[in-house]
Amino acid sequence: MPYGYALDMGTLEKRGGYTPKAVREKRAYRLILIGSVAGILGCIGIVLSVVGVIGAGLPILAIAIAVVCALLFRRTVSR
């Protein structure tokens, strides 16, 4: 075994982009909670805006947040 081999092995780094399973599970759980609440609020808000109680701006924003959370959840789970 060459002498330089031991020196090279000491400089190895952890692979980039690695996230532990517990962290991914926690992130997925939070995304599901936030996305679900945003989706429910968005649906209720759309119904209320159709009736004329509130405007449609906030419900559309809530639905957009729900969609973003769903996409991030899919990306988190697919790894």
VOVEX-12246 format. One line per 5 residues: their letters; for each residue x, y, z of N, C-alpha, C. Coordinates in steps of 0.05 Angstrom, whole numbers. Atoms other than C-alpha are relative to their C-alpha. Layout:
N
A	X Y Z X Y Z X Y Z ~ ...
***
This chain:
79
MPYGY	17 -23 0 0 0 0 18 25 0 ~ -16 -24 1 31 66 -21 -5 19 23 ~ 2 -19 -22 44 119 31 -21 22 -5 ~ 19 -21 7 2 172 -6 -29 -8 2 ~ 27 10 -1 -59 127 -4 -14 8 27
ALDMG	12 -6 -26 -70 137 71 -5 30 3 ~ 5 -29 -2 -64 213 64 -24 8 -17 ~ 23 -6 16 -115 214 8 -26 -9 13 ~ 24 10 -12 -165 173 47 -9 18 24 ~ 7 -18 -22 -162 223 104 -15 25 -8
TLEKR	13 -24 10 -189 278 60 -28 -5 -12 ~ 26 6 12 -253 242 39 -21 16 14 ~ 22 -14 -12 -316 281 50 -26 -16 -4 ~ 26 13 3 -387 259 60 -12 8 -27 ~ 12 -7 26 -426 256 -5 -19 23 3
GGYTP	17 -24 0 -462 320 -22 -29 -7 -5 ~ 29 3 5 -537 326 -20 -13 -22 17 ~ 12 21 -17 -547 271 32 -16 12 23 ~ 17 -9 -22 -604 283 80 -9 -25 15 ~ 8 24 -16 -617 233 137 -30 -6 -3
KAVRE	28 9 3 -682 193 134 -18 15 20 ~ 17 -13 -20 -709 224 198 -6 29 -7 ~ 4 -28 8 -700 295 171 -19 0 -24 ~ 19 2 23 -735 275 105 -28 -6 9 ~ 27 7 -10 -793 244 144 -13 24 13
KRAYR	11 -23 -14 -801 306 187 -8 22 -20 ~ 6 -19 21 -799 351 125 -25 -8 -15 ~ 24 10 15 -851 308 89 -25 4 17 ~ 23 -3 -18 -897 309 150 -8 29 2 ~ 6 -28 -2 -892 385 156 -13 10 -27
LILIG	11 -8 26 -906 393 81 -29 -9 -3 ~ 27 10 1 -967 349 87 -19 17 17 ~ 17 -17 -18 -994 389 146 -6 27 -12 ~ 3 -27 11 -982 457 115 -17 -1 -26 ~ 15 2 26 -1008 435 46 -29 -7 5
SVAGI	27 8 -5 -1070 403 75 -16 24 11 ~ 13 -23 -12 -1088 464 117 -5 21 -21 ~ 3 -21 21 -1075 511 58 -21 -9 -20 ~ 20 10 19 -1117 467 12 -28 3 11 ~ 26 -2 -12 -1175 464 60 -9 30 1
LGCIG	6 -28 -1 -1172 539 72 -6 12 -28 ~ 5 -9 28 -1168 551 -3 -27 -8 -10 ~ 26 10 9 -1229 508 -17 -23 15 14 ~ 20 -15 -15 -1270 541 38 -1 29 -10 ~ -1 -27 10 -1246 609 14 -12 4 -27
IVLSV	12 -2 27 -1266 596 -58 -31 -1 2 ~ 29 1 -3 -1336 576 -35 -10 27 11 ~ 9 -25 -12 -1341 639 8 3 23 -20 ~ -3 -21 20 -1316 682 -50 -22 -2 -22 ~ 22 3 19 -1368 652 -97 -26 11 12
VGVIG	24 -10 -13 -1422 669 -46 2 30 3 ~ -3 -29 -1 -1393 739 -41 9 10 27 ~ -7 -8 -27 -1369 740 31 28 12 1 ~ -27 -10 0 -1295 750 17 9 1 -29 ~ -11 -1 26 -1251 764 -43 14 -26 -7
AGLPI	-12 25 9 -1216 710 -84 30 -1 3 ~ -29 -1 -1 -1145 733 -72 13 -19 19 ~ -12 17 -20 -1129 697 -8 -5 -30 -5 ~ 4 28 6 -1162 631 -28 18 -10 -23 ~ -18 8 22 -1122 630 -93 29 -3 10
LAIAI	-27 2 -12 -1058 643 -53 2 -25 16 ~ 0 24 -17 -1076 587 -5 2 -25 -18 ~ -1 23 18 -1087 539 -63 28 -2 -13 ~ -27 0 12 -1020 560 -94 20 -11 21 ~ -18 11 -21 -986 545 -27 -4 -30 2
AVVCA	6 29 -2 -1020 477 -25 13 -15 -24 ~ -12 13 24 -995 461 -96 30 -1 4 ~ -29 -1 -5 -924 482 -78 8 -21 20 ~ -6 20 -20 -925 439 -16 -3 -29 -11 ~ 3 27 13 -950 379 -57 24 -6 -18
LLFRR	-23 5 17 -894 387 -107 25 -5 16 ~ -23 4 -18 -842 394 -52 -2 -27 14 ~ 3 27 -12 -871 332 -18 7 -22 -19 ~ -7 21 20 -865 291 -82 30 -1 -3 ~ -29 -1 3 -793 314 -89 14 -12 24
TVSR	-12 10 -24 -778 297 -17 -2 -31 2 ~ 5 29 -2 -809 227 -20 14 -16 -22 ~ -11 15 22 -780 208 -87 30 -5 2 ~ -29 4 -3 -708 210 -63 7 -27 12
***
